Amino acid sequence: MAGTVYKESSHAFRKFKSDFMMAVTVAATIVTLIPLFLVLGYLVFKGATSLNWAFFTHMPTPVGEKGGGMANAIVGTFEVVGIACLIGVPIGIGAGLFLAEHRLGRFADTVRFCADVMMGVPSIVVGIFAYAVLVHPMGRFSTLAGSVALAIIMIPLVTRTTEEMIILVPHELREAALALGVPQWKTSLSVIVRTALSGIATGVILAIARIAGETAPLLFTAFGNRFWSTSLVQPIATLTVQVYTYAISPFPDWQRQAWAGALVLTVIVLALELGVRWVTRAPAKAAR
């Protein structure tokens, strides 16, 4: 009888601890989400009222005049980020594949260490580096310099994500392909990378979302442009720099457009994040 009472009290105490810790974690989650929803709510409140068709189709107006839009900055953002992806994604995936295939080599350890260090380098330092290496020798700010700066930020993220995703691929797949006489390089590309493709795509999209919101590197490289430009060797407007310029200006209409630009940029990043969920959900459904 006493043993039964002891077991019941012990079970009740364990259940109390479990419920208490669950309540603590839920409370911590709510506290974490409150600032996020406050920021997003305020951004929607300030930015949605400033969005109109002219914002997406018109160029910026002269200083002090009302109206205009950020059409050149929106296109410029896609151009700079797109070129950065063309530079950074192949290098990052290739480096990640190398690290996964040669995990115990000294050179691989050095590359892995450098990638980890690069992920912690402030973006403004990358901007200064790109300025010294590209902008100063060229004698001008340019789209290409901005894309290279963003690619430098992107490469270590893609590299480490690719390595981790490839490591998760079962080793039996590699052995089976090699046993069938498939060359090692073809096994890596056709079997290993293909199996880890959804995880690699997730890392790439997250890296794109990261660089899409960068401002500091572009201030030193792409700089900004109030006119329409798609040249690789000329300054170009981007949403982040345009929002920064408008936000610190004394003109109320520019400040209003800065909120709208920030909202559009947030929607772009959110769309990329939803893309990550879609990419990762499709293989999970297929596996079921």
C-alpha positions as CSV (number, residue, x, y, z in Angstrom):
1,M,0.0,0.0,0.0
2,A,2.8,2.4,0.9
3,G,4.6,1.5,-2.3
4,T,1.6,2.3,-4.3
5,V,1.2,5.7,-2.6
6,Y,4.9,6.4,-3.2
7,K,4.6,5.6,-6.9
8,E,1.5,7.8,-7.3
9,S,3.2,10.7,-5.6
10,S,6.3,10.2,-7.6
11,H,4.3,10.1,-10.8
12,A,2.4,13.2,-9.8
13,F,5.7,15.1,-9.1
14,R,7.2,14.1,-12.4
15,K,4.1,15.2,-14.2
16,F,4.2,18.5,-12.4
17,K,7.8,19.0,-13.4
18,S,7.0,18.2,-17.0
19,D,4.0,20.5,-17.1
20,F,6.0,23.3,-15.4
21,M,8.9,23.0,-17.9
22,M,6.4,23.0,-20.8
23,A,4.8,26.1,-19.4
24,V,8.3,27.8,-19.1
25,T,9.2,26.9,-22.7
26,V,5.9,28.1,-24.0
27,A,6.3,31.4,-22.1
28,A,9.8,31.8,-23.4
29,T,8.6,31.2,-27.0
30,I,5.9,33.8,-26.5
31,V,8.3,36.4,-25.1
32,T,10.6,35.7,-28.1
33,L,7.8,36.1,-30.7
34,I,6.4,39.3,-29.2
35,P,9.2,41.6,-30.4
36,L,9.1,39.9,-33.8
37,F,5.4,40.5,-34.3
38,L,5.6,44.0,-32.9
39,V,8.3,44.9,-35.5
40,L,6.4,43.2,-38.3
41,G,3.1,44.8,-37.3
42,Y,4.6,48.3,-37.1
43,L,6.4,47.7,-40.4
44,V,3.2,46.7,-42.1
45,F,1.3,49.6,-40.5
46,K,3.8,52.2,-41.7
47,G,4.7,50.6,-45.0
48,A,1.5,49.2,-46.4
49,T,-0.1,52.7,-46.5
50,S,2.8,53.9,-48.6
51,L,2.7,51.2,-51.2
52,N,1.1,52.0,-54.6
53,W,1.6,51.1,-58.2
54,A,3.9,54.1,-58.7
55,F,6.2,52.8,-56.0
56,F,7.0,49.7,-58.2
57,T,7.0,51.4,-61.6
58,H,8.4,55.0,-61.2
59,M,11.9,56.3,-60.6
60,P,12.9,58.4,-57.6
61,T,11.8,62.0,-57.8
62,P,14.3,64.9,-57.4
63,V,15.1,66.0,-53.8
64,G,12.2,67.6,-52.1
65,E,9.5,66.6,-54.6
66,K,6.7,64.2,-53.6
67,G,5.9,61.0,-55.4
68,G,8.1,58.7,-57.4
69,G,9.1,55.1,-56.5
70,M,11.9,52.6,-56.2
71,A,11.6,50.7,-59.5
72,N,15.3,51.1,-60.1
73,A,16.2,49.9,-56.6
74,I,14.0,46.8,-56.8
75,V,15.5,45.8,-60.2
76,G,19.0,46.6,-58.9
77,T,18.5,44.4,-55.8
78,F,17.5,41.4,-58.0
79,E,20.5,42.1,-60.3
80,V,23.1,42.4,-57.6
81,V,21.8,39.4,-55.7
82,G,21.5,37.4,-58.8
83,I,25.1,38.0,-59.9
84,A,26.2,37.3,-56.4
85,C,24.5,33.9,-56.6
86,L,26.1,33.1,-60.0
87,I,29.5,33.7,-58.3
88,G,28.9,32.4,-54.8
89,V,26.7,29.3,-55.3
90,P,29.0,27.2,-57.6
91,I,32.0,28.1,-55.5
92,G,30.2,27.4,-52.2
93,I,28.7,24.0,-53.4
94,G,32.1,23.0,-54.8
95,A,33.9,23.8,-51.7
96,G,31.3,22.1,-49.5
97,L,31.6,18.9,-51.7
98,F,35.3,19.0,-51.4
99,L,35.2,19.3,-47.6
100,A,32.7,16.4,-47.3
101,E,34.8,14.2,-49.6
102,H,38.1,15.0,-47.9
103,R,37.0,15.5,-44.3
104,L,40.3,14.4,-42.6
105,G,42.8,16.2,-44.8
106,R,44.8,19.1,-43.4
107,F,43.9,21.4,-46.3
108,A,40.2,20.6,-45.7
109,D,40.6,21.5,-42.0
110,T,42.1,24.8,-43.1
111,V,39.3,25.6,-45.6
112,R,36.7,24.6,-42.9
113,F,38.4,26.9,-40.4
114,C,38.5,29.8,-42.8
115,A,34.8,29.3,-43.7
116,D,33.9,29.4,-40.0
117,V,35.9,32.6,-39.5
118,M,34.4,34.2,-42.6
119,M,30.9,33.6,-41.3
120,G,31.7,35.7,-38.3
121,V,33.4,38.6,-40.1
122,P,31.2,41.7,-40.0
123,S,29.7,42.6,-43.4
124,I,31.1,46.1,-43.3
125,V,34.6,44.6,-43.2
126,V,33.7,42.6,-46.4
127,G,32.6,45.9,-47.9
128,I,35.8,47.6,-47.1
129,F,37.8,44.7,-48.5
130,A,35.8,44.8,-51.8
131,Y,36.3,48.5,-51.9
132,A,40.1,48.1,-51.7
133,V,40.3,45.2,-54.1
134,L,37.7,46.3,-56.8
135,V,36.4,49.8,-56.4
136,H,39.6,51.6,-55.8
137,P,41.6,49.9,-58.7
138,M,38.6,50.4,-61.0
139,G,38.2,54.0,-60.0
140,R,34.4,53.7,-59.6
141,F,31.6,52.0,-57.7
142,S,29.9,49.3,-59.7
143,T,27.3,46.5,-59.7
144,L,30.0,43.9,-60.0
145,A,31.8,45.1,-56.9
146,G,28.6,44.9,-54.9
147,S,27.9,41.4,-56.2
148,V,31.4,40.2,-55.3
149,A,31.0,41.6,-51.8
150,L,27.7,39.8,-51.3
151,A,29.2,36.6,-52.9
152,I,32.0,36.7,-50.3
153,I,29.4,36.7,-47.5
154,M,27.5,34.0,-49.2
155,I,30.2,31.5,-50.0
156,P,31.1,30.3,-46.4
157,L,27.4,29.9,-45.6
158,V,26.8,27.7,-48.7
159,T,30.0,25.8,-48.1
160,R,29.3,24.8,-44.6
161,T,25.6,23.9,-45.3
162,T,26.6,21.9,-48.3
163,E,29.2,19.9,-46.3
164,E,26.7,19.1,-43.5
165,M,24.0,18.0,-46.0
166,I,26.4,15.8,-47.9
167,I,27.7,14.2,-44.7
168,L,24.1,13.1,-43.9
169,V,23.9,11.1,-47.1
170,P,24.2,7.3,-46.3
171,H,27.7,6.0,-47.1
172,E,26.1,2.9,-48.6
173,L,24.9,4.9,-51.6
174,R,28.5,5.9,-52.4
175,E,29.7,2.3,-51.9
176,A,27.0,1.0,-54.2
177,A,27.8,3.4,-57.0
178,L,31.5,2.7,-56.8
179,A,30.9,-1.0,-56.8
180,L,29.0,-0.7,-60.0
181,G,32.0,1.0,-61.6
182,V,30.9,4.6,-61.5
183,P,33.8,7.0,-61.3
184,Q,34.3,8.8,-58.0
185,W,33.7,12.2,-59.5
186,K,30.5,11.1,-61.2
187,T,29.4,9.4,-58.0
188,S,29.8,12.6,-56.1
189,L,27.9,14.7,-58.6
190,S,25.2,12.2,-59.8
191,V,24.5,10.3,-56.6
192,I,25.7,12.2,-53.5
193,V,24.8,15.8,-54.5
194,R,21.6,14.7,-56.1
195,T,20.5,12.9,-52.8
196,A,21.4,16.0,-50.7
197,L,20.0,18.4,-53.2
198,S,17.0,19.6,-51.1
199,G,19.3,20.3,-48.1
200,I,21.8,22.1,-50.4
201,A,19.0,24.2,-51.9
202,T,17.8,25.1,-48.4
203,G,21.2,26.4,-47.5
204,V,21.5,28.4,-50.8
205,I,18.1,30.0,-50.2
206,L,18.9,30.9,-46.6
207,A,22.2,32.4,-47.8
208,I,20.3,34.5,-50.4
209,A,17.9,35.7,-47.8
210,R,21.0,36.7,-45.7
211,I,22.7,38.8,-48.4
212,A,19.4,40.3,-49.7
213,G,19.2,42.4,-46.5
214,E,22.8,43.6,-46.4
215,T,23.5,47.3,-46.6
216,A,27.0,48.0,-45.4
217,P,28.9,46.2,-48.2
218,L,26.8,47.9,-50.8
219,L,27.6,51.3,-49.4
220,F,31.2,50.7,-50.2
221,T,30.7,49.0,-53.5
222,A,27.5,49.5,-55.5
223,F,27.0,52.8,-53.7
224,G,23.6,53.7,-55.2
225,N,22.1,55.4,-58.2
226,R,19.1,57.7,-58.6
227,F,18.8,56.8,-62.2
228,W,18.1,53.6,-64.2
229,S,21.2,51.5,-64.6
230,T,21.8,47.8,-65.4
231,S,25.5,48.2,-66.2
232,L,28.0,45.9,-64.4
233,V,30.6,48.7,-64.2
234,Q,28.4,51.5,-63.0
235,P,26.8,52.3,-59.6
236,I,23.4,50.8,-59.1
237,A,20.5,51.4,-56.8
238,T,19.5,48.7,-54.3
239,L,16.6,48.5,-51.9
240,T,18.7,48.4,-48.8
241,V,20.8,51.4,-49.6
242,Q,17.8,53.3,-50.9
243,V,15.9,52.6,-47.7
244,Y,18.9,53.7,-45.6
245,T,19.2,56.9,-47.7
246,Y,15.5,57.8,-47.5
247,A,15.2,56.9,-43.8
248,I,17.9,59.4,-42.7
249,S,16.6,62.1,-44.9
250,P,14.6,65.1,-43.5
251,F,11.9,64.8,-46.1
252,P,8.6,63.1,-44.9
253,D,7.8,61.7,-48.3
254,W,11.2,60.0,-48.5
255,Q,10.7,58.6,-45.0
256,R,7.3,57.3,-46.0
257,Q,8.9,55.5,-49.0
258,A,11.6,54.1,-46.8
259,W,9.0,52.3,-44.8
260,A,7.5,50.9,-48.0
261,G,10.9,49.8,-49.3
262,A,11.6,48.1,-46.0
263,L,8.2,46.2,-46.2
264,V,9.0,45.1,-49.8
265,L,12.4,43.9,-48.7
266,T,10.9,42.0,-45.8
267,V,8.3,40.4,-48.2
268,I,11.1,39.3,-50.5
269,V,13.0,37.7,-47.6
270,L,9.8,36.1,-46.3
271,A,9.2,34.6,-49.8
272,L,12.6,33.1,-49.7
273,E,12.0,31.6,-46.3
274,L,8.7,30.1,-47.6
275,G,10.7,28.8,-50.5
276,V,12.9,26.9,-48.0
277,R,9.9,25.3,-46.4
278,W,8.5,24.3,-49.8
279,V,11.9,22.8,-50.9
280,T,12.3,20.8,-47.8
281,R,8.7,19.7,-47.6
282,A,8.5,18.2,-51.1
283,P,11.2,15.5,-50.4
284,A,9.6,14.7,-47.1
285,K,6.2,14.0,-48.8
286,A,7.9,11.9,-51.4
287,A,9.7,9.9,-48.8
288,R,6.3,9.0,-47.2
